[in-house]
Amino acid sequence: MTALRPLGSSDLHVFPLALGGNVFGWTADETASFAVLDAYAAAGGNFIDTADLYSAWVPGHQGGESETVIGNWIASRGNRSEVLVATKVGGHPQYKGLRAATIKSGVEESLRRLRTDYIDLYYTHFDDPEVPVEEIVTALDQLVKAGKVRALGASNISAERLAASLAFSEREGLARYVALQPHYNLVSRDTYEGELEDTVRRHGLSAVPYFALASGFLTGKYRPGTTVDSPRADRAAAYLESERGTKVLTALDRIAGARGAEVATVALAWLAAQPTVVAPLASARTTEQLPALLAAATLELTAEELAELTTASA
């Protein structure tokens, strides 16, 4: 069994690969989503990530489709106590921003869709600079005290606002953020490394990076002259035009070949080995895509391999 990792200062222990739920109810229908969730759980996975926003960008969708699929899966499998569900507030079209009233309403809707009475990890999806951190943290603390949320996380937030939030929690004795979900991968390091990562390390938070595979680019399926049928193809293919993208692919190919591993596995293993990272976040539309992701939980790169990738991605 793959060892679980502690999430910050919380009592949650997570599988070292978080399963992204952004595709559930979107590019993966409920049947396909259930198959992926079953396979992830069978492999020992327990850390499922979603948001109230998913997948409001799809014509005809309202937001919350992913939560509904996950809630239906948990209800049908009867495994609520065996999985940790992370969701987010602040991005849903009807519950935008982080005013206290929005957070209070948003959590009730997420609980309803997830068919549960508690959320294991609740993120602020996007910071709302117009709302004082004091109002946001106080509202989140009330959810923890009410037993509706076990632990708190933040995403898409500046180092300054994160530090201010943590300072207020400490000063007032309120629940504090234990996790950060940053944009971070081999071809996007400056979105996390530096002041934000320093703040996470200094305060003992855990990072759960999103876009861990750079919209699929770090799976290796995007190559010069190839066409990939994916809603994210344009974004991923753009990395091919950069010198960094080419260097990273070359290093990934060499290490993957030497280790008999998939390119995606190596890319995730590099991320998992970075200071503060507890579990990279990646999604799978089909069960066929899952093994390469799961393998990252057990692949330990050598110091030389890590250095090679770090240099290539500089």
C-alpha positions in Angstrom: 0.0 0.0 0.0 1.2 3.5 -0.9 1.9 5.5 2.3 -0.5 8.4 2.8 1.0 11.9 3.5 -0.1 14.4 6.2 -1.8 17.5 4.8 -0.3 20.5 6.5 -1.2 20.7 10.2 -4.5 19.0 9.7 -5.5 15.4 10.8 -6.0 14.5 7.1 -3.7 12.0 5.4 -3.8 12.0 1.6 -2.8 9.7 -1.2 0.2 11.3 -3.0 -1.8 11.8 -6.1 -5.0 13.9 -5.9 -7.6 12.9 -8.5 -9.0 15.9 -10.3 -12.8 16.0 -10.8 -12.9 18.8 -13.4 -13.7 16.3 -16.2 -16.5 14.6 -14.3 -19.9 15.4 -15.9 -18.0 17.2 -18.7 -15.7 15.2 -20.9 -16.4 12.1 -18.8 -20.1 11.2 -18.3 -21.3 9.6 -15.1 -20.5 6.0 -16.2 -17.0 6.9 -17.3 -16.5 9.0 -14.2 -17.6 6.2 -11.9 -15.1 3.8 -13.6 -12.3 6.2 -13.0 -13.2 6.8 -9.4 -13.6 3.1 -8.8 -10.1 2.4 -10.3 -8.5 5.2 -8.3 -10.0 4.0 -5.1 -9.0 0.4 -5.8 -5.4 1.6 -6.2 -5.6 3.1 -2.7 -6.4 6.6 -3.8 -8.5 8.6 -1.3 -8.1 12.3 -2.3 -10.7 13.6 -4.7 -10.7 17.2 -5.9 -13.6 19.2 -7.3 -15.2 22.7 -7.2 -18.6 24.2 -7.3 -17.6 25.9 -10.5 -17.1 22.6 -12.5 -18.3 22.6 -15.3 -20.1 25.9 -15.7 -18.1 26.8 -18.8 -19.9 24.2 -20.8 -23.0 25.4 -22.7 -26.1 24.2 -20.9 -24.3 23.5 -17.6 -24.9 25.5 -14.4 -21.8 24.5 -12.4 -21.8 21.8 -9.8 -22.0 19.0 -12.3 -18.8 17.4 -11.0 -19.9 17.6 -7.4 -23.1 15.9 -8.3 -21.3 13.0 -10.1 -18.9 12.5 -7.1 -21.9 12.7 -4.7 -23.7 10.1 -6.6 -20.6 7.8 -6.7 -20.1 8.1 -3.0 -23.8 7.4 -2.3 -23.8 4.3 -4.6 -20.5 2.9 -3.1 -21.3 3.8 0.5 -17.7 4.8 1.0 -17.9 8.3 2.4 -15.6 7.6 5.4 -12.9 6.2 3.1 -12.5 9.2 0.8 -11.4 12.7 1.3 -13.4 15.2 -0.7 -11.9 18.6 -1.5 -14.1 21.3 -3.1 -14.0 25.0 -3.6 -16.1 28.1 -3.2 -16.0 31.5 -5.0 -16.2 30.6 -8.6 -19.8 29.3 -9.2 -21.8 31.7 -11.4 -24.4 32.1 -8.7 -22.0 32.2 -5.8 -19.1 34.4 -7.0 -16.6 36.0 -4.6 -15.9 35.4 -1.0 -18.3 37.5 1.0 -19.4 35.7 4.2 -22.9 35.3 2.9 -21.6 33.8 -0.3 -19.4 31.3 1.5 -22.3 30.3 3.8 -24.7 29.7 0.8 -22.0 28.1 -1.4 -21.1 25.4 1.2 -24.7 24.4 1.6 -25.1 23.9 -2.1 -21.9 21.9 -2.3 -23.0 19.7 0.6 -26.3 19.1 -1.1 -24.7 18.1 -4.4 -22.1 15.9 -2.8 -24.8 14.2 -0.7 -22.8 14.6 2.5 -22.9 16.6 5.7 -19.2 17.5 5.7 -16.4 18.5 3.3 -12.9 17.3 4.1 -11.0 20.2 2.5 -12.7 23.4 1.5 -10.7 25.8 -0.7 -11.3 29.5 -1.5 -11.1 29.0 -5.3 -10.1 32.5 -6.2 -9.1 35.2 -3.8 -11.5 38.2 -3.6 -9.3 41.2 -2.9 -12.3 43.4 -2.3 -13.2 41.3 0.8 -11.0 41.7 3.9 -9.2 38.5 4.9 -10.8 39.0 8.3 -14.3 38.5 6.9 -13.2 35.5 4.8 -11.4 33.7 7.6 -14.2 34.3 10.1 -16.8 32.8 7.7 -14.6 29.8 7.0 -13.9 29.3 10.8 -17.7 29.2 11.4 -18.0 26.3 8.9 -15.3 24.4 10.7 -16.9 25.0 14.1 -20.2 23.9 12.7 -18.6 20.6 11.6 -19.4 21.3 7.9 -15.7 21.5 7.0 -12.8 19.6 8.4 -9.9 21.6 7.0 -9.3 24.8 4.9 -7.3 25.6 1.8 -6.7 28.5 -0.5 -6.1 28.7 -4.3 -5.2 31.5 -6.7 -4.0 33.9 -3.9 -1.0 36.2 -3.5 1.7 35.5 -0.9 0.7 38.8 0.8 -3.0 37.8 1.2 -2.1 34.3 2.2 0.3 35.5 4.9 -2.3 38.1 6.1 -5.0 35.4 6.4 -2.7 33.1 8.4 -1.7 35.9 10.7 -5.3 36.8 11.4 -6.2 33.1 12.1 -3.3 32.9 14.5 -4.0 36.2 16.2 -7.7 35.4 16.8 -7.4 31.7 17.4 -9.5 30.8 14.3 -9.2 27.9 11.9 -6.3 28.4 9.4 -5.4 27.4 5.9 -3.5 24.1 5.9 -3.2 23.7 2.1 -2.6 25.8 -1.0 -3.5 24.8 -4.5 -1.1 26.6 -6.8 -0.6 26.6 -10.6 2.7 24.7 -10.7 4.5 22.3 -13.1 7.7 21.8 -15.0 6.9 24.4 -17.6 5.3 26.9 -15.1 7.5 27.2 -12.1 7.4 31.0 -11.5 3.6 30.7 -10.7 4.6 29.1 -7.4 8.3 29.2 -6.7 9.5 32.3 -4.8 7.5 34.3 -2.3 4.4 32.1 -2.5 6.3 28.9 -1.9 8.3 30.5 0.8 5.1 31.5 2.6 3.7 28.0 2.3 7.0 26.5 3.7 7.3 29.1 6.5 3.8 28.4 7.8 3.8 24.6 7.4 1.2 24.4 4.7 1.0 21.6 2.0 0.8 22.3 -1.7 -1.5 20.4 -4.0 -0.6 21.8 -7.5 -3.1 22.1 -10.3 -2.2 22.0 -14.0 0.4 19.5 -12.8 0.6 18.2 -16.4 0.3 21.6 -18.1 -3.1 20.8 -19.7 -1.7 17.5 -21.0 1.5 18.8 -22.5 3.6 16.9 -19.9 2.0 13.6 -20.9 4.2 13.7 -24.0 1.4 13.4 -26.5 1.9 16.8 -27.9 4.7 16.7 -30.5 5.6 18.8 -33.5 3.3 17.9 -36.4 0.8 16.1 -34.3 -2.8 16.9 -33.7 -4.5 15.9 -30.4 -8.3 15.8 -30.0 -8.7 17.6 -26.7 -10.6 20.7 -25.4 -7.2 21.8 -24.0 -5.1 21.1 -27.1 -4.4 24.7 -28.1 -3.2 25.6 -24.6 -1.0 22.5 -24.3 0.4 22.7 -27.9 1.6 26.3 -27.2 4.3 24.9 -24.9 5.9 23.3 -28.0 6.8 26.7 -29.3 9.0 27.6 -26.3 12.6 26.6 -25.7 11.8 25.5 -22.2 9.0 23.2 -23.4 11.3 21.5 -25.9 14.1 21.0 -23.3 11.6 19.6 -20.7 10.2 17.1 -23.2 13.7 15.9 -24.1 14.7 15.4 -20.5 11.3 13.7 -19.8 11.8 11.4 -22.7 15.3 10.3 -21.7 14.3 9.6 -18.1 11.1 7.9 -18.9 12.9 5.6 -21.4 15.6 4.8 -18.8 13.1 4.0 -16.1 10.5 2.2 -18.3 7.9 4.8 -17.2 5.4 7.0 -18.9 6.4 10.7 -19.6 3.4 11.8 -17.4 4.6 9.6 -14.5 8.0 11.2 -14.5 6.6 14.8 -14.8 4.3 14.1 -11.8 7.1 12.4 -9.8 9.3 15.5 -10.2 6.5 17.7 -8.9 5.8 15.3 -6.0 9.4 15.5 -5.0 9.4 19.3 -4.7 9.5 20.9 -1.2 6.1 21.6 0.2 4.2 19.5 -2.4 2.1 16.7 -0.8 0.2 15.6 -3.8 0.1 16.7 -7.4 -3.4 17.0 -8.9 -4.3 15.3 -12.2 -7.4 14.2 -13.9 -8.3 11.2 -16.1 -11.3 11.0 -18.5 -10.9 7.2 -18.9 -9.5 4.4 -16.9 -6.8 3.9 -19.5 -5.3 7.3 -18.6 -5.2 6.5 -14.9 -2.2 4.1 -14.5 0.4 6.6 -15.7 -0.9 9.0 -13.0 -1.1 6.5 -10.2 2.5 5.3 -11.0 3.8 8.7 -9.9 2.8 7.8 -6.3 5.5 5.2 -6.2 8.2 6.4 -8.7 11.1 8.0 -6.8 13.5 9.9 -9.1 17.2 10.0 -8.3 18.9 13.2 -7.3 20.5 13.3 -10.8 17.2 12.9 -12.5 15.5 15.6 -10.5 18.4 17.9 -11.2 18.2 17.2 -14.9 14.6 18.1 -15.0 15.1 21.2 -12.8 17.8 22.4 -15.1 15.8 21.7 -18.3 12.8 23.6 -16.9 14.8 26.6 -15.6 
